Structure formats: C-alpha cells, structure tokens
Amino acid sequence: MSVQINRRSFLRNTAAVAGGLLVGFRLTDGSLAADTPAAALKLNAFVHVGADDLVTLFIHKAEMGQGTVTSLSMLLAEELECDWKKIRTEFPGVNREYGPNQGVVGSASIRSSWESLRRAGASAREMLIQAAAQKWGVDKSACRAENNAVVNTSGNARLTYGSLAEAASKLPAPASVALKDPKDFRIVGKPTKRLDTPAKVNGSAIFGIDVQLPGMLYGVVARCRVFGGKVLHFDGSKARLTPGVKNVVQIPSGVAVLADNTWSAIEGRKALSIMWNEGPVASVSSRTISQTFADRVQQPGAVARKQGDGEAALAGAAKKVEAVYTTPYLAHAPMEPLNCVAHVRPDSCEVWASTQGQTAALNEAVRITGLKPENVKIHTQYMGGGFGRRARSDYIGEAVEVSKAAGVPVKLTWTREDDMQQDWYRPASYARFAGGLDADGWPLAWTARVACTPFGGGSRTAVEGVADIAYAIPHIQVEHHAVDPGIPVSYWRSVGYSQNTFFAESFLDELAAAGGKDPLELRRRLLANSPRLLAALELAAAKAGWGKPLPPGRGRGVALSNNIGSHTVQIAEVSVDRGKVRVHRVVCAVDCGHVVNPSGVEQQIKSGIVFGLSAALKGGITIDGGRVQQGNFHQYDVLRIDEMPAVEVYIVPSQNAPGGIGEASTPGIAPAVTNALFAATGKRVRRLPIRPEDLG
Amino acid sequence: MPAVKFTLNGKPQTVDVPPAMPLLWVLRDTLGMTGTKFGCGMALCGACTVHVNGQPMRSCATPISSIAGKTVTTIEGLSPDSTNPVQLAWIEADVPQCGYCQSGQIMTAVALLAKTARPTDADIDEALRNSICRCGTYDEIRRAIHRAAELKRAQGGAK
C-alpha cells in the first residue's frame, strides 16, 4: 500500500518540542536511563532519534488509563522498525502539527491515529534508510531497516539509527511511503505490556496533582453550592489569619484561598465568610426535574428517527407493550480529584494539567490571559482517570484565573466534595416506550419519547442508543424533549449510550417476554442485516452457554451495544441475596475492528464493565435546593474488589478499520444485568441504580 | 508549634507544621513526596495508604502529631528499585491503568502479605475492599497479590 503524505503535517520544525517535567526516565526494559537523554534529532513531529540510539516517540494524545501511550507507540514502532526496548515516550505540547483539536474524547485515539501514526513511523524509517544509502553510496533499494538499524543487503554493513539520526534529520520527508501489509505486523496485534506500568508501581509517575514548581502556592476555591450562583460579597479576613494561608483572591467562579500547603488552604476556606446570590437553580430538585420530564413526554417531541409509521403500526398491533424508564445524574469521580497548576506571567503562561482536552485547555488559557497562543504552553500530565470530566476546561481556567490574580504559580486542587458537587454530570433521563407485536409475537413497532438535557449541539446525546438501534423493526419513531433545569451536564464514559442502551436493551427484552420469545433468539432474528453484531452475539452466546441450565436462583441476561465504531455483546449471570444483587459472571464478545493491543482491549472491556456496573448497582447524584446531595464515596459508592464479577473477554477477529474501545462495554452491562435479574426473579428493573425494593 | 520527629523510609525526618496537619499533606506538600495520593480526604478510598509502624494507615486522616517517634513507609520507600515482590508481581500482571490508586493498593497488599503469607481470595477481599479503583483493575490486583505471595515465599526460601 502506498499512501500520499500530507506534507503540511510533516513541516520541518527545528524548535525543540517542550515536554513535561522530565526527571529521568525508564526504558521499556525497566532499566533507568540517564537523567537527560542525548539531544534527540527530529525526524518528524512524532519521532526523534538520539545519537545514543534512543528513540523518542511523541504521544500527542493523553493517558488516562486507556493505554494510549502504549498503543500509539505500537503504531509508530511497527513501521519505524525500532527496538521496542529503546523507545521512550513524551507528551508534546499543543501544536498544529498534531491536528486542530488535541484531546482524548469519544474513544478516538486509535481510530484517528491508525493510519497517520503508521505513516509517521514509516516516513521516519525511510529518512533513516535514505541517510544510510547516502553514506554507503548505494541505492535505497539495497537497504533495509530492522531493529533500530539500517542493513545494507548487498553486504554485511549495518548502521544504527543513532549514527544516522543527524543525517536523516536533514533530509526532506518522503512524498509517499509504503505501509506494511497487516499480515507482516510484528508489534500491532500482539498482546503488549503497558509502557507506563513501571512508573505506576513506585510512585514516580507524575500526575497533574503531583506537579511542583518553585515558589508555588497551593489553593482551593470556595464555589456556590447552587449551580450558577455568584459571590455577592465576601470577607476573607479570618481566612487570612489561618496558619499557612498567604492570600485570598476572588475569581469569576468564587473565592480562592492560597496557602503554603493544600491542607492549610482547605482550613482557610472554612474560615471564609461569603454571601452568595444563589440564582434560579436554587428551587430545582430531583423531584421537580422528574416531574418536568414526566409532564413533557405526554406531548409529542422533536423527531429523531422516523421509519415507517409507528403510530399506525401500534394502533394495529396484536399486542402493545408500554414502559417508562429513568436514570439519574451521575458524577465521574475519577480517583485523581480535579486539579491544575498554572503560572501566569505578564508575557507568558504555562499550564500543567491532567487533561483530556489539550487544545481546549490552551484556548481557555488564551481567553483568560489575553496572550497569544504561542506564548501559552500546556504540559500534559498523566490523568488519574478522566471518564469525560477532564474534557471540560473549567478547572484549568480557574487555576489560570487564580495565578493571574495572585501573580504566583499556583496549584489548585479540588477536594473530593468539590469534584463531586461541581461536576458536569451525565444527564438524568426519562424515556417512555410503546412497542407493538404482530400476531406471532415479533416486534412490529418501536416508539419512544426521551426527555433529558442534550449537550454538545443537537439531540444526538439525548437519543443515541434508542434511535439508532440496529434491530430490523419495520416501524420506528423516536422523539425527544430537551429539558434544561440548570444542572451542568457533559460527556460521561459512553455518553448517551450510557443510559439509552439500558432503556433500549431492557425494552427489547420486554418485547421478547411479551411475545413469548427467547431474548437471544429475538435479537438473532432482528440482527439478520447486522453481520458484525450477529457474529458477536453468536460468540457470546456460545461462550456463555446460553440456554444451558444454571444453579437455582441465577439468571442470564443479554444486551448489546453498537457505539464508537465497535460492536459489543454482553451476557451476565446474576442472583439476588437478601436484596443485594450479585453479578457472578460477565461474558463479553467484542468486534472492535483491527486490534492494536489485545491486552489493552481486554483491560478496557473490563474497565468499562466495572464503570457501568458501579453506576447500575450504586450510582446516583440527587439534587435538592439546586445543590448536589452527595459529597464523597460514602454517599456515592462504587464497585469494590469483592463485588467484581468474573469477566471473560472474547475478541471477534476482524480486519475492519479499528473501532474505539474505552467506551465499548459501559453501555451494555446495566441492561445485561437487569435482563438477567428479570430471568432470575421475574422482576423488571426500570430505573437505575437497581434498588432492593424493585426486586422484592 | 513543636517540630515532629519521625522515621520516613528509613531516614530521620523532622517537620515543623501545624499538629493537626494530616500526614498526607506533609508528605506531598511539605516534603514533596508525591507517590502517596489524595483521593477523598476521609479515609474512604485508600489512595493515601502508607505504613505506620508496619500497619497500613490512611494518611489523609492521620494528624502529623500522632506520628511523632513512629516509622513511616511510603511507596517511594518500599524498595529502591521496584523489586518488592508486590511491585514485581504488579509489573508482571500489568495491573495499573490510570495508576492513580495503585500506590495505595500496593501498600495495602504489602501489609496484607506481611501478616498473611498465603492469602485466600476472602483475605484479599477483606484487606482490599476499601481501596477503590475506578478503572476496575480488581482482577489484576487479585492475581498480582497471589503471585506476589509466591514470589515472597520463594525469596524467603532462598535466604
């Protein structure tokens, strides 16, 4: 395969790309390299090679646990023909060379880099080969790259990448490069250990919250507990008397207390006296929001999908099934609470942040400081979880505001309560379904009205998972109502699918039960035109032993999802013990197209299941008086080690273009579990989280 | 306020901070040792776990005044070269994803193995159930603890 290179993306740039706080680094074999690597020569934006033969790969995305550093390195290294043990990785700054919007959202890292990074690796390889050919005075065709060196195939001569780096860096990038046939891959497709593991078992990995600067002050911000509330006036005099407190400054979102350590800042914040204008959201509660949803779905909504004539088909159906489903607001609760380090100077600004949105962070700093983008630098740090929360830049803007106001470098930390009570939540949602069956019990009509708060423009996030079902049902009508009660909402791992797949896969099970059909058999029939989902369904069914007897009290449930370009089927086995749901086993079959790192796929499938299961069994943010009622993990519990089901992951072999994986398994786990609960108990769970009273 | 003296990762340490200041923030902000993580501030999540006189303690809820004269071990002091059996097993099982909770998980696992050479799954549940991982690495944690127990016994046998 020969691919035209976009020459603009390989514009030569001799300026050093700034990395994070580099304090020594570990090679992939675990040995510690020198504190400062030899000056690496730039072959392109992604590949630098040092005279010491070390290869630096620039990872333009960010790492929140999803394995991007490793998988993107695999793509580069595959074509570069470098020694995996000689690579090191670095997060570069924000640069147009890396695209117009650097960040990690929508499980898109592999999808957007699958070709471009292989091309970057191949381009660098060709430059190294060209440099060797020139040294030897032979044609390029007589040279081959292997294991961090170029070999002269007409003799035994061999030149290491390190010895070729300088000459190669002066060559133009080739106009086109040939990419390997996937059957020749040595790295891509092989289970590969994470590059970031060694630093994450000895405390040396630097997360955003770990960044330290000379002269830095530690801050926390007092914000209005009611969303949208503003400071009317405040008195910081007592806070200033708190030992360790150095300064108190007002910023648009509240009042910041700065101290010589985080704890003193928190103590100082307790001593603030603030009068708030709480604004209109103060009258909002979960009860009023639910009532609004219920009222709105009585009326026709905006049509998101219309196929055939749902209303008429319902009227003429042999059997009609109706159900209402609800899901709550959810917090992200990443283990690393939000934080950001910023240093605003008169002529420049630097930000050190664990962020999913590097370009957005840059734009936010530019907006607040009024500086030119080239004078603002974003240092990407490891994230202690993101799950969509770190795609927002509010916490970055706050740190920039505080540093600008205080004139010193500042580390702003959110307490767990700040993090949970000032989130941009997964929206609460309410869905009313009506379905019709024909005389043989097969689905004829699928209609739904969804009420929730869409975001990101348009209605997609409100209806994805309900409107775009793959099932071949003749008549479909999905409508939605946009309701905005003033609670901030945003991306949460798998976005609209996180609630809508629960709705849709539960309701499909209800149609199966009403029509006297086996839930798996019904899906099989309705997926006749969706071969990839069907293959995943068959694989999951075979591995789970669908139809085989289970111990008394146990039930099996199936659910599928079709998001981020991947196709996932889950079968859960559950039982109920004195009102407590026990998930024993989850079998997950996934077709995510061409797999880069099978170990990474397995990790992410398990991770997505734990995330979705936490929400299904325990998650719920409630509002009273415009305030979030939960503050810490005793009020917003998550799955623990003793509740972890046995998860089996099966990958459907595929040569299709890669799909996403970080969000693939989160949507399907809740309905797989509630459908299994129906099989075990006969009780249909129509609201999350699952409550003992709904099973009694 | 009187200075607090204690032993940190085998070396004498003196800090002059408010007596109520939690050990977590003394480690992170006063001493710049950031391997110990802030997760909840209420001893609910386990991310800040360190050893005090060999026992696992939530440093976010441990006032520095209570540490006077005691011995504290953090993730940085577990081994000079990541060769504690638990660290070796963690690398072998490729446990971490985001990695943020792992210092606390590892310190909790080391304390478990110090007390229980052959932990059962139930022992692991009991010791680790208050250490939260949002990435869901629980399977790998369990596997790594069993493996670390093997490595530790093998080391013991070699001595």
Chai-1 contact restraints between the chains, C-beta under 6 A:
chainA,res_idxA,chainB,res_idxB,connection_type,confidence,min_distance_angstrom,max_distance_angstrom,comment,restraint_id
A,M64,B,C98,contact,1.0,0.0,6.0,A-B,restraint_1
A,G65,B,Q97,contact,1.0,0.0,6.0,A-B,restraint_2
A,G65,B,C98,contact,1.0,0.0,6.0,A-B,restraint_3
A,G65,B,C135,contact,1.0,0.0,6.0,A-B,restraint_4
A,K193,B,D94,contact,1.0,0.0,6.0,A-B,restraint_5
A,R194,B,D94,contact,1.0,0.0,6.0,A-B,restraint_6
A,T197,B,I91,contact,1.0,0.0,6.0,A-B,restraint_7
A,T197,B,D94,contact,1.0,0.0,6.0,A-B,restraint_8
A,T197,B,P96,contact,1.0,0.0,6.0,A-B,restraint_9
A,K200,B,P96,contact,1.0,0.0,6.0,A-B,restraint_10
A,K200,B,G99,contact,1.0,0.0,6.0,A-B,restraint_11
A,K200,B,Q102,contact,1.0,0.0,6.0,A-B,restraint_12
A,V201,B,S82,contact,1.0,0.0,6.0,A-B,restraint_13
A,V201,B,Q87,contact,1.0,0.0,6.0,A-B,restraint_14
A,V201,B,W90,contact,1.0,0.0,6.0,A-B,restraint_15
A,N202,B,S82,contact,1.0,0.0,6.0,A-B,restraint_16
A,G203,B,G35,contact,1.0,0.0,6.0,A-B,restraint_17
A,G203,B,I75,contact,1.0,0.0,6.0,A-B,restraint_18
A,G203,B,E76,contact,1.0,0.0,6.0,A-B,restraint_19
A,G203,B,S103,contact,1.0,0.0,6.0,A-B,restraint_20
A,A205,B,G99,contact,1.0,0.0,6.0,A-B,restraint_21
A,D210,B,T34,contact,1.0,0.0,6.0,A-B,restraint_22
A,Q212,B,G32,contact,1.0,0.0,6.0,A-B,restraint_23
A,Y218,B,D29,contact,1.0,0.0,6.0,A-B,restraint_24
A,P243,B,P18,contact,1.0,0.0,6.0,A-B,restraint_25
A,N261,B,W25,contact,1.0,0.0,6.0,A-B,restraint_26
A,N261,B,D29,contact,1.0,0.0,6.0,A-B,restraint_27
A,T262,B,W25,contact,1.0,0.0,6.0,A-B,restraint_28
A,T262,B,D29,contact,1.0,0.0,6.0,A-B,restraint_29
A,W263,B,M21,contact,1.0,0.0,6.0,A-B,restraint_30
A,W263,B,W25,contact,1.0,0.0,6.0,A-B,restraint_31
A,M335,B,G39,contact,1.0,0.0,6.0,A-B,restraint_32
A,M335,B,A47,contact,1.0,0.0,6.0,A-B,restraint_33
A,M335,B,Y100,contact,1.0,0.0,6.0,A-B,restraint_34
A,M335,B,C101,contact,1.0,0.0,6.0,A-B,restraint_35
A,M335,B,R134,contact,1.0,0.0,6.0,A-B,restraint_36
A,E336,B,Y100,contact,1.0,0.0,6.0,A-B,restraint_37
A,G384,B,C98,contact,1.0,0.0,6.0,A-B,restraint_38
A,G384,B,Y100,contact,1.0,0.0,6.0,A-B,restraint_39
A,G385,B,C98,contact,1.0,0.0,6.0,A-B,restraint_40
A,G385,B,R134,contact,1.0,0.0,6.0,A-B,restraint_41
A,T415,B,G41,contact,1.0,0.0,6.0,A-B,restraint_42
A,R416,B,C40,contact,1.0,0.0,6.0,A-B,restraint_43
A,R416,B,G41,contact,1.0,0.0,6.0,A-B,restraint_44
A,K606,B,G136,contact,1.0,0.0,6.0,A-B,restraint_45
A,S607,B,C135,contact,1.0,0.0,6.0,A-B,restraint_46
A,S607,B,G136,contact,1.0,0.0,6.0,A-B,restraint_47
A,V610,B,G136,contact,1.0,0.0,6.0,A-B,restraint_48
A,N632,B,C40,contact,1.0,0.0,6.0,A-B,restraint_49
A,N632,B,M42,contact,1.0,0.0,6.0,A-B,restraint_50
A,N632,B,L44,contact,1.0,0.0,6.0,A-B,restraint_51
A,F633,B,C40,contact,1.0,0.0,6.0,A-B,restraint_52
A,F633,B,L44,contact,1.0,0.0,6.0,A-B,restraint_53
A,F633,B,C45,contact,1.0,0.0,6.0,A-B,restraint_54
A,H634,B,L44,contact,1.0,0.0,6.0,A-B,restraint_55
A,V638,B,I132,contact,1.0,0.0,6.0,A-B,restraint_56
A,R640,B,R129,contact,1.0,0.0,6.0,A-B,restraint_57
A,I641,B,D125,contact,1.0,0.0,6.0,A-B,restraint_58
A,I641,B,L128,contact,1.0,0.0,6.0,A-B,restraint_59
A,I641,B,R129,contact,1.0,0.0,6.0,A-B,restraint_60
A,I641,B,Y138,contact,1.0,0.0,6.0,A-B,restraint_61
A,D642,B,D125,contact,1.0,0.0,6.0,A-B,restraint_62
A,D642,B,R129,contact,1.0,0.0,6.0,A-B,restraint_63
A,M644,B,Y138,contact,1.0,0.0,6.0,A-B,restraint_64
